[in-house]
Amino acid sequence: MIDRTGVTTAPTAGNAVARLLRRFLPDPTEDESVAEETIELQINGQRQSADTDPDRPLLDVLREDFHLTGTKFGCGEGECGACTVLVDGVPTRSCITSVGEVGGTEVQTIEGLAQAGQLHGVQQAFLDHQAMQCGYCVPGHIMTAVALAKERPNASRDEIVAEMSQHICRCCNYENILAAVQQAVQQS
């Protein structure tokens, strides 16, 4: 790297951080007035509202406004499935879904599955089959499996593979995940 005086310098962590901040943080000199709206949601069975920009990702609202951090940010592009929640029972990538799109709907997150201190059957199946290593992708997998078990309680192995292949597990624990989902589907 060449500094302003023409002297070659080695890049430092501070320089890298400064470049990232300039890239991702808004310029404070720009007026970025955002029209906030009150968005009403049912989240895990409770009526909630957020005064926010309706274009904000649902994931951000869940994590930052409602402190439901079980839903994970993975890729930010809807490809990995870590951010999957159920919107009116349908698996939905919350990183690419704006909160304005889901106003008035029922949103279920991983935190809303256990009832009266009892794990949901899919959660228990994931424990029974040790279907996690780092666990980062697991909430998204579980939410999709919950919808699958409800929609198709007699799903075949091929149907399960097709549905769950929409998720990425960086630890490559797919066999245990498949076994857990098969158990959950059979018990539903």
C-alpha positions in Angstrom: 0.0 0.0 0.0 1.3 3.5 -0.8 0.5 6.3 1.6 -0.1 9.9 0.6 3.5 10.7 0.7 4.4 7.9 -1.8 5.9 5.7 0.8 5.1 2.0 0.6 3.5 0.9 3.9 2.2 -2.5 5.0 -1.6 -2.8 5.4 -2.7 -2.8 9.0 -5.8 -4.1 10.8 -6.8 -0.5 11.5 -6.6 0.3 7.8 -8.8 -2.7 6.9 -11.4 -1.8 9.5 -11.5 1.8 8.3 -12.1 0.6 4.7 -14.9 -1.7 5.9 -16.5 1.0 7.9 -16.5 3.4 5.0 -18.0 0.7 2.8 -20.8 -0.4 5.1 -21.7 2.6 7.3 -23.7 5.5 5.8 -22.0 8.8 5.2 -23.1 11.0 8.2 -23.2 14.0 5.8 -26.0 12.4 3.8 -29.6 13.0 5.0 -31.1 9.5 5.1 -34.5 10.3 6.5 -36.5 7.1 6.7 -40.3 7.1 7.0 -41.0 4.8 9.9 -44.3 2.9 10.1 -45.9 0.9 12.9 -45.8 -2.7 11.8 -48.1 -5.1 13.7 -47.1 -8.8 14.0 -48.0 -11.9 15.9 -44.6 -13.2 17.0 -44.6 -16.6 18.7 -48.3 -16.1 19.6 -47.9 -12.6 21.1 -49.1 -9.4 19.4 -46.1 -7.1 18.8 -45.5 -3.9 17.0 -42.4 -2.1 15.8 -42.0 1.5 14.7 -39.5 1.0 11.9 -38.7 1.3 8.3 -41.0 -1.2 6.5 -38.1 -2.1 4.2 -35.9 -3.4 7.1 -35.2 -7.1 6.9 -37.5 -9.2 9.2 -34.3 -10.8 10.5 -33.0 -7.5 11.8 -36.3 -6.6 13.5 -36.5 -9.9 15.2 -33.0 -9.8 16.5 -32.5 -6.1 17.2 -36.0 -4.9 18.2 -37.4 -8.0 19.8 -34.2 -9.7 21.0 -35.1 -13.0 19.4 -31.5 -14.0 18.6 -32.2 -17.7 17.9 -32.8 -16.8 14.2 -29.3 -16.5 12.7 -27.8 -14.2 10.0 -26.0 -16.5 7.6 -25.4 -15.3 4.1 -27.8 -12.3 3.9 -29.0 -13.5 0.5 -31.6 -16.1 1.4 -29.3 -19.0 0.2 -28.1 -20.7 3.4 -31.4 -21.0 5.4 -29.9 -20.0 8.8 -32.5 -17.2 9.1 -35.6 -19.3 8.4 -38.7 -18.5 10.4 -42.3 -19.5 9.8 -44.6 -16.9 8.4 -48.2 -18.1 8.6 -46.6 -21.6 8.8 -44.5 -21.2 5.6 -40.7 -21.4 5.9 -39.4 -17.9 5.0 -35.9 -16.5 4.7 -36.1 -13.6 7.1 -32.9 -11.9 5.8 -34.5 -11.2 2.4 -38.1 -10.6 3.6 -38.9 -7.0 4.6 -40.9 -6.5 7.9 -43.4 -4.5 5.9 -44.2 -7.6 3.8 -45.2 -9.6 6.8 -47.2 -7.0 8.7 -50.4 -8.6 10.1 -49.0 -12.2 9.9 -48.1 -14.9 12.4 -44.3 -15.2 12.7 -42.8 -18.1 14.6 -39.2 -18.3 15.5 -37.2 -21.0 17.2 -37.9 -19.4 20.5 -41.6 -20.1 20.1 -41.5 -23.8 19.6 -41.1 -25.2 23.1 -44.3 -25.2 25.1 -44.6 -25.4 28.9 -41.0 -26.4 29.2 -41.2 -29.2 26.7 -39.2 -29.2 23.5 -41.0 -29.4 20.3 -40.8 -32.9 18.7 -38.4 -31.6 16.0 -36.1 -30.0 18.6 -36.1 -33.3 20.6 -35.3 -35.3 17.4 -32.3 -33.0 16.7 -31.0 -33.7 20.2 -31.7 -37.4 19.9 -29.7 -37.7 16.7 -27.0 -35.2 17.6 -28.0 -33.3 14.5 -25.7 -30.4 15.3 -22.1 -29.6 15.6 -21.6 -25.9 15.8 -25.4 -25.4 15.9 -25.4 -22.2 13.9 -27.7 -23.5 11.1 -29.9 -25.6 13.4 -32.7 -23.1 14.1 -33.3 -22.7 10.3 -33.2 -26.4 9.8 -35.6 -27.0 12.6 -38.1 -24.4 11.4 -38.2 -25.9 8.0 -38.6 -29.4 9.5 -41.5 -28.2 11.7 -43.4 -27.0 8.6 -42.6 -30.2 6.7 -43.8 -32.4 9.5 -47.0 -30.5 9.8 -47.6 -30.3 6.0 -46.5 -33.8 5.0 -46.4 -36.1 8.1 -45.7 -39.1 5.9 -43.0 -37.5 3.8 -40.6 -39.9 2.1 -36.9 -39.8 2.5 -36.6 -38.2 -0.9 -39.2 -35.5 0.0 -37.3 -34.8 3.2 -34.0 -34.5 1.3 -35.5 -32.2 -1.3 -37.0 -29.9 1.4 -34.0 -29.8 3.6 -31.5 -29.4 0.8 -32.4 -25.7 0.8 -30.3 -25.4 3.9 -26.5 -25.3 4.3 -24.7 -26.9 7.2 -21.1 -25.8 7.1 -20.2 -28.7 9.5 -21.7 -31.2 6.9 -23.8 -33.0 9.5 -26.4 -33.9 6.9 -26.8 -37.5 7.8 -27.7 -36.7 11.4 -30.0 -33.9 10.3 -31.8 -36.3 7.9 -32.2 -38.9 10.6 -33.6 -36.2 13.0 -36.1 -34.9 10.4 -37.2 -38.5 9.5 -37.9 -39.2 13.2 -39.8 -36.0 13.6 -41.9 -36.6 10.5 -42.7 -40.1 11.6 -43.8 -39.0 15.1 -46.0 -36.2 13.9 
